[in-house]
Amino acid sequence: MPIPGKATLTQYIIEERRRHPGATGALNAVITDVSLACKAISRKVALGALGDILGSASSRNVQGEEQKTLDVLSNDMFLRANEWGGHVAGMVSEEMEAPYVPPQQSPRGKYLLLFDPLDGSSNIDVNVAVGSIFSILRAPTLERDARPEDFLQPGTQQVGAGYAIYGPSTMLVLTLGNGTHAFTLDPQLGEWVLSHPNLRIPPRTSEFAINASNSRFWEPAVKRYVDECLAGREGPRGIDFNMRWIASLVAETHRILMRGGVFMYPRDSKEAGRAGRLRLLYEACPISFLIEQAGGMASTGRRRLMTVEPEAIHQRIGLVFGSSEEVARVEAYHAEAPQDTYRAPLFGKRGLFATAA
């Protein structure tokens, strides 16, 4: 039963389909299946210790990270919800080394689904908000199993993206390229209800999020930006900034979509050979799509993230996103020379590597 004056997710995606007379409804079906998986995960998260889902799964994913029990369960829920309908040709997940193709008896669809089934799972045991992230691409070739190279498409090729956040209320935030919209799950009706249409990120902010424990590994441009923020009203920015860090990409994104801010997980020197920490295809690209559709900006720190050509399924990258003026400032600092040192407002001259004053 619809809530008076409020559209449901089903009504919203039907209206979107009507805007495209040639649409077959397959994209609607993928979104519906994803939303079903998110409902199931939400129920598991809500049970917490009562559902016997806390703690480690005693295994590691392809990145070598410890898997939580709920990581494995959430991944399975995404697969089960999407493998049978004939709408996807393959799926990629943080928890699987290779792409997953539907069972042989299931038809192959026209879309590819990429997802992080449980972002921020390290927070589960302490009851802090977590979420699921997903991206939808067109399959390059119809009616066959997806190959690894099929998924290597830049973010500009996404036809849909979103996340679910499992917090005090469960919400699904979605873009199909026509704005960013948030739906709240009504637990009594089991319906996603459009509660926050057309989210917009203000271009200016006085709030930033970064993991300050990595400061010794940051590049000079990032150090300069953070030091200027920390200098507050007396510093070059002339305003006091607040700093946040939740260690959940979904939760950080949700806060910025709701009230503005800038998030930074930049490239650093902590792990040689890595261009960043977040996964390009199923974390950075979908979040960037949502942010841009809400009027924000998403960057590697040097260029628009959605234009990056992927080279590997589990490729990592640096990500800076949020209020456009702040992201543009970070890019400008990277573009300025010299890159090795700068005059820090708080601590004098320093650089990425130890340099004599």
FIRO-390171 format. One record per residue (C-alpha): x, y, z; residue number from 0; residue in three letters. Coordinates in steps of 0.2 Angstrom, whole numbers. Example, Ala and Ser with C-alpha at 12.3 -4.5 7.8 and 13.67 -1.06 7.14 Angstrom:
<vopas>
vopa X: 62 | Y: -22 | Z: 39 | i: 0 | aa: ALA
vopa X: 68 | Y: -5 | Z: 36 | i: 1 | aa: SER
</vopas>
This chain:
<vopas>
vopa X: 0 | Y: 0 | Z: 0 | i: 0 | aa: MET
vopa X: 8 | Y: 17 | Z: -5 | i: 1 | aa: PRO
vopa X: 10 | Y: 30 | Z: 8 | i: 2 | aa: ILE
vopa X: -1 | Y: 45 | Z: 4 | i: 3 | aa: PRO
vopa X: 10 | Y: 59 | Z: -5 | i: 4 | aa: GLY
vopa X: 26 | Y: 48 | Z: -5 | i: 5 | aa: LYS
vopa X: 32 | Y: 38 | Z: -20 | i: 6 | aa: ALA
vopa X: 39 | Y: 20 | Z: -18 | i: 7 | aa: THR
vopa X: 54 | Y: 14 | Z: -26 | i: 8 | aa: LEU
vopa X: 44 | Y: 3 | Z: -38 | i: 9 | aa: THR
vopa X: 33 | Y: 19 | Z: -43 | i: 10 | aa: GLN
vopa X: 49 | Y: 29 | Z: -45 | i: 11 | aa: TYR
vopa X: 58 | Y: 16 | Z: -57 | i: 12 | aa: ILE
vopa X: 42 | Y: 14 | Z: -67 | i: 13 | aa: ILE
vopa X: 41 | Y: 33 | Z: -69 | i: 14 | aa: GLU
vopa X: 59 | Y: 33 | Z: -75 | i: 15 | aa: GLU
vopa X: 56 | Y: 19 | Z: -87 | i: 16 | aa: ARG
vopa X: 42 | Y: 29 | Z: -95 | i: 17 | aa: ARG
vopa X: 54 | Y: 43 | Z: -99 | i: 18 | aa: ARG
vopa X: 63 | Y: 30 | Z: -110 | i: 19 | aa: HIS
vopa X: 50 | Y: 23 | Z: -122 | i: 20 | aa: PRO
vopa X: 62 | Y: 10 | Z: -129 | i: 21 | aa: GLY
vopa X: 67 | Y: 3 | Z: -111 | i: 22 | aa: ALA
vopa X: 63 | Y: -16 | Z: -108 | i: 23 | aa: THR
vopa X: 61 | Y: -15 | Z: -90 | i: 24 | aa: GLY
vopa X: 77 | Y: -26 | Z: -87 | i: 25 | aa: ALA
vopa X: 86 | Y: -11 | Z: -77 | i: 26 | aa: LEU
vopa X: 70 | Y: -10 | Z: -66 | i: 27 | aa: ASN
vopa X: 72 | Y: -28 | Z: -62 | i: 28 | aa: ALA
vopa X: 90 | Y: -27 | Z: -58 | i: 29 | aa: VAL
vopa X: 86 | Y: -13 | Z: -46 | i: 30 | aa: ILE
vopa X: 72 | Y: -22 | Z: -38 | i: 31 | aa: THR
vopa X: 83 | Y: -38 | Z: -36 | i: 32 | aa: ASP
vopa X: 97 | Y: -27 | Z: -28 | i: 33 | aa: VAL
vopa X: 84 | Y: -19 | Z: -16 | i: 34 | aa: SER
vopa X: 78 | Y: -36 | Z: -11 | i: 35 | aa: LEU
vopa X: 96 | Y: -41 | Z: -6 | i: 36 | aa: ALA
vopa X: 98 | Y: -25 | Z: 4 | i: 37 | aa: CYS
vopa X: 82 | Y: -29 | Z: 13 | i: 38 | aa: LYS
vopa X: 88 | Y: -46 | Z: 18 | i: 39 | aa: ALA
vopa X: 105 | Y: -39 | Z: 23 | i: 40 | aa: ILE
vopa X: 96 | Y: -25 | Z: 34 | i: 41 | aa: SER
vopa X: 87 | Y: -39 | Z: 43 | i: 42 | aa: ARG
vopa X: 103 | Y: -48 | Z: 47 | i: 43 | aa: LYS
vopa X: 112 | Y: -32 | Z: 53 | i: 44 | aa: VAL
vopa X: 97 | Y: -28 | Z: 64 | i: 45 | aa: ALA
vopa X: 98 | Y: -44 | Z: 73 | i: 46 | aa: LEU
vopa X: 117 | Y: -41 | Z: 78 | i: 47 | aa: GLY
vopa X: 123 | Y: -54 | Z: 91 | i: 48 | aa: ALA
vopa X: 105 | Y: -62 | Z: 92 | i: 49 | aa: LEU
vopa X: 107 | Y: -68 | Z: 74 | i: 50 | aa: GLY
vopa X: 124 | Y: -76 | Z: 77 | i: 51 | aa: ASP
vopa X: 132 | Y: -66 | Z: 63 | i: 52 | aa: ILE
vopa X: 146 | Y: -56 | Z: 72 | i: 53 | aa: LEU
vopa X: 164 | Y: -60 | Z: 72 | i: 54 | aa: GLY
vopa X: 176 | Y: -67 | Z: 59 | i: 55 | aa: SER
vopa X: 172 | Y: -80 | Z: 45 | i: 56 | aa: ALA
vopa X: 190 | Y: -86 | Z: 47 | i: 57 | aa: SER
vopa X: 194 | Y: -82 | Z: 29 | i: 58 | aa: SER
vopa X: 201 | Y: -68 | Z: 18 | i: 59 | aa: ARG
vopa X: 195 | Y: -60 | Z: 2 | i: 60 | aa: ASN
vopa X: 205 | Y: -57 | Z: -14 | i: 61 | aa: VAL
vopa X: 213 | Y: -42 | Z: -6 | i: 62 | aa: GLN
vopa X: 220 | Y: -52 | Z: 9 | i: 63 | aa: GLY
vopa X: 208 | Y: -44 | Z: 21 | i: 64 | aa: GLU
vopa X: 199 | Y: -53 | Z: 35 | i: 65 | aa: GLU
vopa X: 181 | Y: -58 | Z: 30 | i: 66 | aa: GLN
vopa X: 168 | Y: -55 | Z: 43 | i: 67 | aa: LYS
vopa X: 154 | Y: -68 | Z: 44 | i: 68 | aa: THR
vopa X: 142 | Y: -55 | Z: 38 | i: 69 | aa: LEU
vopa X: 153 | Y: -51 | Z: 23 | i: 70 | aa: ASP
vopa X: 151 | Y: -69 | Z: 17 | i: 71 | aa: VAL
vopa X: 132 | Y: -69 | Z: 21 | i: 72 | aa: LEU
vopa X: 129 | Y: -52 | Z: 12 | i: 73 | aa: SER
vopa X: 139 | Y: -58 | Z: -3 | i: 74 | aa: ASN
vopa X: 128 | Y: -73 | Z: -5 | i: 75 | aa: ASP
vopa X: 112 | Y: -63 | Z: -3 | i: 76 | aa: MET
vopa X: 117 | Y: -52 | Z: -18 | i: 77 | aa: PHE
vopa X: 121 | Y: -67 | Z: -28 | i: 78 | aa: LEU
vopa X: 105 | Y: -77 | Z: -24 | i: 79 | aa: ARG
vopa X: 94 | Y: -61 | Z: -27 | i: 80 | aa: ALA
vopa X: 102 | Y: -58 | Z: -44 | i: 81 | aa: ASN
vopa X: 107 | Y: -74 | Z: -52 | i: 82 | aa: GLU
vopa X: 91 | Y: -81 | Z: -57 | i: 83 | aa: TRP
vopa X: 81 | Y: -67 | Z: -65 | i: 84 | aa: GLY
vopa X: 90 | Y: -67 | Z: -82 | i: 85 | aa: GLY
vopa X: 94 | Y: -48 | Z: -81 | i: 86 | aa: HIS
vopa X: 113 | Y: -49 | Z: -78 | i: 87 | aa: VAL
vopa X: 127 | Y: -58 | Z: -88 | i: 88 | aa: ALA
vopa X: 139 | Y: -58 | Z: -73 | i: 89 | aa: GLY
vopa X: 143 | Y: -50 | Z: -56 | i: 90 | aa: MET
vopa X: 159 | Y: -44 | Z: -48 | i: 91 | aa: VAL
vopa X: 161 | Y: -42 | Z: -29 | i: 92 | aa: SER
vopa X: 174 | Y: -37 | Z: -17 | i: 93 | aa: GLU
vopa X: 173 | Y: -54 | Z: -9 | i: 94 | aa: GLU
vopa X: 176 | Y: -64 | Z: -25 | i: 95 | aa: MET
vopa X: 192 | Y: -65 | Z: -35 | i: 96 | aa: GLU
vopa X: 184 | Y: -69 | Z: -52 | i: 97 | aa: ALA
vopa X: 168 | Y: -63 | Z: -59 | i: 98 | aa: PRO
vopa X: 152 | Y: -73 | Z: -55 | i: 99 | aa: TYR
vopa X: 141 | Y: -79 | Z: -69 | i: 100 | aa: VAL
vopa X: 123 | Y: -85 | Z: -66 | i: 101 | aa: PRO
vopa X: 120 | Y: -104 | Z: -66 | i: 102 | aa: PRO
vopa X: 119 | Y: -112 | Z: -83 | i: 103 | aa: GLN
vopa X: 100 | Y: -114 | Z: -83 | i: 104 | aa: GLN
vopa X: 97 | Y: -96 | Z: -80 | i: 105 | aa: SER
vopa X: 97 | Y: -84 | Z: -96 | i: 106 | aa: PRO
vopa X: 110 | Y: -71 | Z: -98 | i: 107 | aa: ARG
vopa X: 104 | Y: -53 | Z: -96 | i: 108 | aa: GLY
vopa X: 110 | Y: -36 | Z: -103 | i: 109 | aa: LYS
vopa X: 118 | Y: -29 | Z: -88 | i: 110 | aa: TYR
vopa X: 133 | Y: -31 | Z: -76 | i: 111 | aa: LEU
vopa X: 132 | Y: -29 | Z: -58 | i: 112 | aa: LEU
vopa X: 147 | Y: -24 | Z: -47 | i: 113 | aa: LEU
vopa X: 145 | Y: -23 | Z: -28 | i: 114 | aa: PHE
vopa X: 153 | Y: -21 | Z: -11 | i: 115 | aa: ASP
vopa X: 141 | Y: -32 | Z: -1 | i: 116 | aa: PRO
vopa X: 145 | Y: -25 | Z: 16 | i: 117 | aa: LEU
vopa X: 155 | Y: -9 | Z: 16 | i: 118 | aa: ASP
vopa X: 163 | Y: -5 | Z: 33 | i: 119 | aa: GLY
vopa X: 161 | Y: -22 | Z: 40 | i: 120 | aa: SER
vopa X: 174 | Y: -19 | Z: 53 | i: 121 | aa: SER
vopa X: 161 | Y: -8 | Z: 62 | i: 122 | aa: ASN
vopa X: 148 | Y: -22 | Z: 63 | i: 123 | aa: ILE
vopa X: 154 | Y: -29 | Z: 80 | i: 124 | aa: ASP
vopa X: 153 | Y: -12 | Z: 88 | i: 125 | aa: VAL
vopa X: 136 | Y: -8 | Z: 81 | i: 126 | aa: ASN
vopa X: 141 | Y: 7 | Z: 70 | i: 127 | aa: VAL
vopa X: 132 | Y: 10 | Z: 53 | i: 128 | aa: ALA
vopa X: 137 | Y: -1 | Z: 38 | i: 129 | aa: VAL
vopa X: 131 | Y: -2 | Z: 20 | i: 130 | aa: GLY
vopa X: 131 | Y: -10 | Z: 3 | i: 131 | aa: SER
vopa X: 137 | Y: -2 | Z: -13 | i: 132 | aa: ILE
vopa X: 132 | Y: -6 | Z: -31 | i: 133 | aa: PHE
vopa X: 136 | Y: -1 | Z: -49 | i: 134 | aa: SER
vopa X: 126 | Y: -6 | Z: -65 | i: 135 | aa: ILE
vopa X: 134 | Y: -7 | Z: -82 | i: 136 | aa: LEU
vopa X: 128 | Y: -13 | Z: -99 | i: 137 | aa: ARG
vopa X: 135 | Y: -29 | Z: -105 | i: 138 | aa: ALA
vopa X: 145 | Y: -27 | Z: -120 | i: 139 | aa: PRO
vopa X: 139 | Y: -42 | Z: -128 | i: 140 | aa: THR
vopa X: 121 | Y: -50 | Z: -125 | i: 141 | aa: LEU
vopa X: 117 | Y: -67 | Z: -121 | i: 142 | aa: GLU
vopa X: 133 | Y: -74 | Z: -116 | i: 143 | aa: ARG
vopa X: 143 | Y: -76 | Z: -100 | i: 144 | aa: ASP
vopa X: 152 | Y: -60 | Z: -95 | i: 145 | aa: ALA
vopa X: 171 | Y: -60 | Z: -96 | i: 146 | aa: ARG
vopa X: 183 | Y: -51 | Z: -84 | i: 147 | aa: PRO
vopa X: 187 | Y: -37 | Z: -97 | i: 148 | aa: GLU
vopa X: 168 | Y: -33 | Z: -99 | i: 149 | aa: ASP
vopa X: 168 | Y: -25 | Z: -82 | i: 150 | aa: PHE
vopa X: 183 | Y: -14 | Z: -86 | i: 151 | aa: LEU
vopa X: 172 | Y: 1 | Z: -91 | i: 152 | aa: GLN
vopa X: 175 | Y: 19 | Z: -84 | i: 153 | aa: PRO
vopa X: 162 | Y: 26 | Z: -72 | i: 154 | aa: GLY
vopa X: 155 | Y: 37 | Z: -86 | i: 155 | aa: THR
vopa X: 147 | Y: 21 | Z: -93 | i: 156 | aa: GLN
vopa X: 137 | Y: 17 | Z: -77 | i: 157 | aa: GLN
vopa X: 118 | Y: 16 | Z: -80 | i: 158 | aa: VAL
vopa X: 114 | Y: 16 | Z: -62 | i: 159 | aa: GLY
vopa X: 122 | Y: 16 | Z: -45 | i: 160 | aa: ALA
vopa X: 118 | Y: 17 | Z: -27 | i: 161 | aa: GLY
vopa X: 120 | Y: 11 | Z: -9 | i: 162 | aa: TYR
vopa X: 110 | Y: 5 | Z: 6 | i: 163 | aa: ALA
vopa X: 114 | Y: 11 | Z: 23 | i: 164 | aa: ILE
vopa X: 110 | Y: 1 | Z: 38 | i: 165 | aa: TYR
vopa X: 109 | Y: 13 | Z: 53 | i: 166 | aa: GLY
vopa X: 95 | Y: 19 | Z: 64 | i: 167 | aa: PRO
vopa X: 84 | Y: 18 | Z: 48 | i: 168 | aa: SER
vopa X: 88 | Y: 8 | Z: 33 | i: 169 | aa: THR
vopa X: 89 | Y: 19 | Z: 17 | i: 170 | aa: MET
vopa X: 93 | Y: 16 | Z: -1 | i: 171 | aa: LEU
vopa X: 101 | Y: 30 | Z: -11 | i: 172 | aa: VAL
vopa X: 100 | Y: 28 | Z: -30 | i: 173 | aa: LEU
vopa X: 104 | Y: 37 | Z: -46 | i: 174 | aa: THR
vopa X: 99 | Y: 32 | Z: -64 | i: 175 | aa: LEU
vopa X: 108 | Y: 48 | Z: -71 | i: 176 | aa: GLY
vopa X: 93 | Y: 59 | Z: -66 | i: 177 | aa: ASN
vopa X: 98 | Y: 66 | Z: -49 | i: 178 | aa: GLY
vopa X: 102 | Y: 57 | Z: -33 | i: 179 | aa: THR
vopa X: 87 | Y: 51 | Z: -23 | i: 180 | aa: HIS
vopa X: 85 | Y: 43 | Z: -6 | i: 181 | aa: ALA
vopa X: 72 | Y: 30 | Z: -1 | i: 182 | aa: PHE
vopa X: 69 | Y: 25 | Z: 17 | i: 183 | aa: THR
vopa X: 63 | Y: 7 | Z: 21 | i: 184 | aa: LEU
vopa X: 46 | Y: 7 | Z: 30 | i: 185 | aa: ASP
vopa X: 48 | Y: -9 | Z: 41 | i: 186 | aa: PRO
vopa X: 29 | Y: -11 | Z: 43 | i: 187 | aa: GLN
vopa X: 25 | Y: -11 | Z: 24 | i: 188 | aa: LEU
vopa X: 42 | Y: -18 | Z: 18 | i: 189 | aa: GLY
vopa X: 42 | Y: -4 | Z: 5 | i: 190 | aa: GLU
vopa X: 56 | Y: 8 | Z: 0 | i: 191 | aa: TRP
vopa X: 48 | Y: 26 | Z: 1 | i: 192 | aa: VAL
vopa X: 55 | Y: 41 | Z: -7 | i: 193 | aa: LEU
vopa X: 60 | Y: 52 | Z: 8 | i: 194 | aa: SER
vopa X: 73 | Y: 63 | Z: 1 | i: 195 | aa: HIS
vopa X: 71 | Y: 67 | Z: -18 | i: 196 | aa: PRO
vopa X: 85 | Y: 77 | Z: -27 | i: 197 | aa: ASN
vopa X: 98 | Y: 78 | Z: -14 | i: 198 | aa: LEU
vopa X: 110 | Y: 92 | Z: -17 | i: 199 | aa: ARG
vopa X: 128 | Y: 95 | Z: -10 | i: 200 | aa: ILE
vopa X: 132 | Y: 113 | Z: -6 | i: 201 | aa: PRO
vopa X: 147 | Y: 119 | Z: -15 | i: 202 | aa: PRO
vopa X: 155 | Y: 126 | Z: 1 | i: 203 | aa: ARG
vopa X: 158 | Y: 117 | Z: 17 | i: 204 | aa: THR
vopa X: 167 | Y: 118 | Z: 34 | i: 205 | aa: SER
vopa X: 168 | Y: 99 | Z: 37 | i: 206 | aa: GLU
vopa X: 180 | Y: 86 | Z: 31 | i: 207 | aa: PHE
vopa X: 183 | Y: 68 | Z: 33 | i: 208 | aa: ALA
vopa X: 200 | Y: 59 | Z: 33 | i: 209 | aa: ILE
vopa X: 210 | Y: 46 | Z: 42 | i: 210 | aa: ASN
vopa X: 223 | Y: 57 | Z: 51 | i: 211 | aa: ALA
vopa X: 232 | Y: 41 | Z: 57 | i: 212 | aa: SER
vopa X: 239 | Y: 40 | Z: 39 | i: 213 | aa: ASN
vopa X: 246 | Y: 58 | Z: 39 | i: 214 | aa: SER
vopa X: 264 | Y: 53 | Z: 39 | i: 215 | aa: ARG
vopa X: 261 | Y: 45 | Z: 22 | i: 216 | aa: PHE
vopa X: 251 | Y: 59 | Z: 13 | i: 217 | aa: TRP
vopa X: 257 | Y: 68 | Z: -2 | i: 218 | aa: GLU
vopa X: 261 | Y: 87 | Z: 1 | i: 219 | aa: PRO
vopa X: 245 | Y: 93 | Z: -7 | i: 220 | aa: ALA
vopa X: 235 | Y: 83 | Z: 5 | i: 221 | aa: VAL
vopa X: 245 | Y: 89 | Z: 20 | i: 222 | aa: LYS
vopa X: 244 | Y: 107 | Z: 15 | i: 223 | aa: ARG
vopa X: 225 | Y: 105 | Z: 13 | i: 224 | aa: TYR
vopa X: 222 | Y: 97 | Z: 30 | i: 225 | aa: VAL
vopa X: 234 | Y: 109 | Z: 39 | i: 226 | aa: ASP
vopa X: 225 | Y: 124 | Z: 32 | i: 227 | aa: GLU
vopa X: 209 | Y: 117 | Z: 38 | i: 228 | aa: CYS
vopa X: 216 | Y: 113 | Z: 55 | i: 229 | aa: LEU
vopa X: 223 | Y: 131 | Z: 57 | i: 230 | aa: ALA
vopa X: 205 | Y: 137 | Z: 58 | i: 231 | aa: GLY
vopa X: 199 | Y: 155 | Z: 59 | i: 232 | aa: ARG
vopa X: 217 | Y: 161 | Z: 62 | i: 233 | aa: GLU
vopa X: 224 | Y: 151 | Z: 47 | i: 234 | aa: GLY
vopa X: 223 | Y: 155 | Z: 28 | i: 235 | aa: PRO
vopa X: 206 | Y: 148 | Z: 26 | i: 236 | aa: ARG
vopa X: 199 | Y: 160 | Z: 39 | i: 237 | aa: GLY
vopa X: 186 | Y: 148 | Z: 46 | i: 238 | aa: ILE
vopa X: 185 | Y: 134 | Z: 58 | i: 239 | aa: ASP
vopa X: 183 | Y: 116 | Z: 51 | i: 240 | aa: PHE
vopa X: 176 | Y: 101 | Z: 59 | i: 241 | aa: ASN
vopa X: 184 | Y: 84 | Z: 56 | i: 242 | aa: MET
vopa X: 175 | Y: 67 | Z: 55 | i: 243 | aa: ARG
vopa X: 180 | Y: 49 | Z: 52 | i: 244 | aa: TRP
vopa X: 168 | Y: 34 | Z: 53 | i: 245 | aa: ILE
vopa X: 178 | Y: 21 | Z: 43 | i: 246 | aa: ALA
vopa X: 163 | Y: 17 | Z: 33 | i: 247 | aa: SER
vopa X: 163 | Y: 24 | Z: 15 | i: 248 | aa: LEU
vopa X: 144 | Y: 22 | Z: 15 | i: 249 | aa: VAL
vopa X: 141 | Y: 32 | Z: 31 | i: 250 | aa: ALA
vopa X: 154 | Y: 45 | Z: 26 | i: 251 | aa: GLU
vopa X: 145 | Y: 47 | Z: 9 | i: 252 | aa: THR
vopa X: 128 | Y: 48 | Z: 17 | i: 253 | aa: HIS
vopa X: 133 | Y: 62 | Z: 29 | i: 254 | aa: ARG
vopa X: 140 | Y: 72 | Z: 14 | i: 255 | aa: ILE
vopa X: 124 | Y: 70 | Z: 4 | i: 256 | aa: LEU
vopa X: 113 | Y: 75 | Z: 18 | i: 257 | aa: MET
vopa X: 123 | Y: 90 | Z: 24 | i: 258 | aa: ARG
vopa X: 138 | Y: 93 | Z: 14 | i: 259 | aa: GLY
vopa X: 157 | Y: 91 | Z: 17 | i: 260 | aa: GLY
vopa X: 172 | Y: 83 | Z: 9 | i: 261 | aa: VAL
vopa X: 179 | Y: 65 | Z: 10 | i: 262 | aa: PHE
vopa X: 197 | Y: 61 | Z: 7 | i: 263 | aa: MET
vopa X: 205 | Y: 44 | Z: 5 | i: 264 | aa: TYR
vopa X: 219 | Y: 49 | Z: -5 | i: 265 | aa: PRO
vopa X: 234 | Y: 40 | Z: -13 | i: 266 | aa: ARG
vopa X: 248 | Y: 39 | Z: -1 | i: 267 | aa: ASP
vopa X: 265 | Y: 31 | Z: 1 | i: 268 | aa: SER
vopa X: 259 | Y: 18 | Z: 15 | i: 269 | aa: LYS
vopa X: 259 | Y: 3 | Z: 2 | i: 270 | aa: GLU
vopa X: 271 | Y: 5 | Z: -12 | i: 271 | aa: ALA
vopa X: 263 | Y: 1 | Z: -29 | i: 272 | aa: GLY
vopa X: 245 | Y: 5 | Z: -24 | i: 273 | aa: ARG
vopa X: 237 | Y: 20 | Z: -32 | i: 274 | aa: ALA
vopa X: 225 | Y: 21 | Z: -17 | i: 275 | aa: GLY
vopa X: 215 | Y: 11 | Z: -5 | i: 276 | aa: ARG
vopa X: 197 | Y: 11 | Z: -12 | i: 277 | aa: LEU
vopa X: 191 | Y: -1 | Z: -26 | i: 278 | aa: ARG
vopa X: 188 | Y: 9 | Z: -42 | i: 279 | aa: LEU
vopa X: 174 | Y: -2 | Z: -50 | i: 280 | aa: LEU
vopa X: 163 | Y: -6 | Z: -35 | i: 281 | aa: TYR
vopa X: 167 | Y: 8 | Z: -22 | i: 282 | aa: GLU
vopa X: 174 | Y: 24 | Z: -30 | i: 283 | aa: ALA
vopa X: 164 | Y: 24 | Z: -47 | i: 284 | aa: CYS
vopa X: 147 | Y: 21 | Z: -40 | i: 285 | aa: PRO
vopa X: 150 | Y: 34 | Z: -25 | i: 286 | aa: ILE
vopa X: 156 | Y: 46 | Z: -38 | i: 287 | aa: SER
vopa X: 141 | Y: 44 | Z: -49 | i: 288 | aa: PHE
vopa X: 130 | Y: 48 | Z: -34 | i: 289 | aa: LEU
vopa X: 140 | Y: 63 | Z: -29 | i: 290 | aa: ILE
vopa X: 140 | Y: 71 | Z: -46 | i: 291 | aa: GLU
vopa X: 122 | Y: 68 | Z: -48 | i: 292 | aa: GLN
vopa X: 119 | Y: 78 | Z: -32 | i: 293 | aa: ALA
vopa X: 129 | Y: 93 | Z: -38 | i: 294 | aa: GLY
vopa X: 146 | Y: 88 | Z: -30 | i: 295 | aa: GLY
vopa X: 163 | Y: 83 | Z: -37 | i: 296 | aa: MET
vopa X: 173 | Y: 67 | Z: -36 | i: 297 | aa: ALA
vopa X: 191 | Y: 66 | Z: -40 | i: 298 | aa: SER
vopa X: 207 | Y: 55 | Z: -39 | i: 299 | aa: THR
vopa X: 214 | Y: 71 | Z: -31 | i: 300 | aa: GLY
vopa X: 221 | Y: 76 | Z: -49 | i: 301 | aa: ARG
vopa X: 207 | Y: 72 | Z: -61 | i: 302 | aa: ARG
vopa X: 188 | Y: 67 | Z: -63 | i: 303 | aa: ARG
vopa X: 187 | Y: 50 | Z: -56 | i: 304 | aa: LEU
vopa X: 173 | Y: 44 | Z: -67 | i: 305 | aa: MET
vopa X: 185 | Y: 46 | Z: -83 | i: 306 | aa: THR
vopa X: 198 | Y: 34 | Z: -76 | i: 307 | aa: VAL
vopa X: 200 | Y: 19 | Z: -88 | i: 308 | aa: GLU
vopa X: 200 | Y: 3 | Z: -77 | i: 309 | aa: PRO
vopa X: 214 | Y: -10 | Z: -79 | i: 310 | aa: GLU
vopa X: 209 | Y: -23 | Z: -67 | i: 311 | aa: ALA
vopa X: 193 | Y: -29 | Z: -58 | i: 312 | aa: ILE
vopa X: 200 | Y: -26 | Z: -41 | i: 313 | aa: HIS
vopa X: 210 | Y: -10 | Z: -45 | i: 314 | aa: GLN
vopa X: 212 | Y: 3 | Z: -31 | i: 315 | aa: ARG
vopa X: 212 | Y: 21 | Z: -32 | i: 316 | aa: ILE
vopa X: 213 | Y: 37 | Z: -22 | i: 317 | aa: GLY
vopa X: 196 | Y: 46 | Z: -20 | i: 318 | aa: LEU
vopa X: 192 | Y: 64 | Z: -15 | i: 319 | aa: VAL
vopa X: 173 | Y: 69 | Z: -16 | i: 320 | aa: PHE
vopa X: 160 | Y: 81 | Z: -9 | i: 321 | aa: GLY
vopa X: 157 | Y: 100 | Z: -10 | i: 322 | aa: SER
vopa X: 164 | Y: 105 | Z: -26 | i: 323 | aa: SER
vopa X: 174 | Y: 120 | Z: -21 | i: 324 | aa: GLU
vopa X: 184 | Y: 110 | Z: -8 | i: 325 | aa: GLU
vopa X: 188 | Y: 96 | Z: -21 | i: 326 | aa: VAL
vopa X: 193 | Y: 108 | Z: -34 | i: 327 | aa: ALA
vopa X: 205 | Y: 116 | Z: -21 | i: 328 | aa: ARG
vopa X: 213 | Y: 99 | Z: -17 | i: 329 | aa: VAL
vopa X: 215 | Y: 97 | Z: -36 | i: 330 | aa: GLU
vopa X: 223 | Y: 114 | Z: -37 | i: 331 | aa: ALA
vopa X: 235 | Y: 110 | Z: -23 | i: 332 | aa: TYR
vopa X: 241 | Y: 95 | Z: -33 | i: 333 | aa: HIS
vopa X: 244 | Y: 105 | Z: -48 | i: 334 | aa: ALA
vopa X: 255 | Y: 118 | Z: -40 | i: 335 | aa: GLU
vopa X: 273 | Y: 116 | Z: -39 | i: 336 | aa: ALA
vopa X: 284 | Y: 111 | Z: -30 | i: 337 | aa: PRO
vopa X: 277 | Y: 94 | Z: -25 | i: 338 | aa: GLN
vopa X: 290 | Y: 89 | Z: -13 | i: 339 | aa: ASP
vopa X: 288 | Y: 102 | Z: 1 | i: 340 | aa: THR
vopa X: 277 | Y: 117 | Z: 6 | i: 341 | aa: TYR
vopa X: 276 | Y: 129 | Z: 20 | i: 342 | aa: ARG
vopa X: 263 | Y: 122 | Z: 33 | i: 343 | aa: ALA
vopa X: 254 | Y: 134 | Z: 43 | i: 344 | aa: PRO
vopa X: 255 | Y: 124 | Z: 59 | i: 345 | aa: LEU
vopa X: 271 | Y: 115 | Z: 59 | i: 346 | aa: PHE
vopa X: 283 | Y: 124 | Z: 47 | i: 347 | aa: GLY
vopa X: 291 | Y: 117 | Z: 32 | i: 348 | aa: LYS
vopa X: 289 | Y: 98 | Z: 28 | i: 349 | aa: ARG
vopa X: 286 | Y: 86 | Z: 14 | i: 350 | aa: GLY
vopa X: 281 | Y: 69 | Z: 10 | i: 351 | aa: LEU
vopa X: 299 | Y: 63 | Z: 14 | i: 352 | aa: PHE
vopa X: 309 | Y: 70 | Z: 29 | i: 353 | aa: ALA
vopa X: 317 | Y: 87 | Z: 23 | i: 354 | aa: THR
vopa X: 328 | Y: 98 | Z: 33 | i: 355 | aa: ALA
vopa X: 320 | Y: 115 | Z: 38 | i: 356 | aa: ALA
</vopas>
